[in-house]
Amino acid sequence: MAKPSIAIAESLARLSELMIFELRGEWRRLHRAPQPMRLSRDLLMRGITYKLQERPLGGLSKSILRKLERRNLDSEASDAQKPAPPISLKPGTRLVREWRGVTCTVLVDADGFEWNGRRYRSLTIVAREITGAHWSGPRFFDLRNRAGRSVESAEGEHAEA
C-alpha cells in the first residue's frame, strides 16, 4: 500500500472509535463549516470519510463537476414542470360536463360528490359511472386545465378558477 492509502486507512479506523460529538468536531475541521442539523452518526462518518479520501487522492474530476452542475441547472429548469397543487373544491360547487349529448352536473359536498341523487367519495368514481371507462375525475371535468375552466357555484353564478 502507498503511504497515502495507509494514512487514510488509519484515519478511517480511528473514526469508528470516536463519539458523536468528536465526529462533529472532525466534520467542522475537515469541511470548515458546521455539519447539517440532525445528521446521524453514519452520515457524519460518510461525509468525514469522503473528505479524508478527497484530500490525498483528489476529488471529482472537472468534467464530472460540470455534468453535475448541468444536471442541477436542468432540474431547476424543470421545476416549472412540477405537478400542479391538489385541486380544492368548496362544498356547494357544481361541476358541469357534457358527455355524449347529455349534460352531467356534479355537486361537491363536504364529504364527497353527488351525481344523479347518489353520493360518491371520489370524482374519479363519478367519471367512471358517467363514461363507463376509467377516467381521472379532475381530468374528465377539466379541473387540471386552469385556462378556460368554468365551475358553477350552488347559487348559479360562474366562477373562473
Order of alpha helices (4+ residues) and beta strands (2+ residues): alpha-alpha-alpha-alpha-beta-beta-beta-beta-alpha-alpha-beta-beta
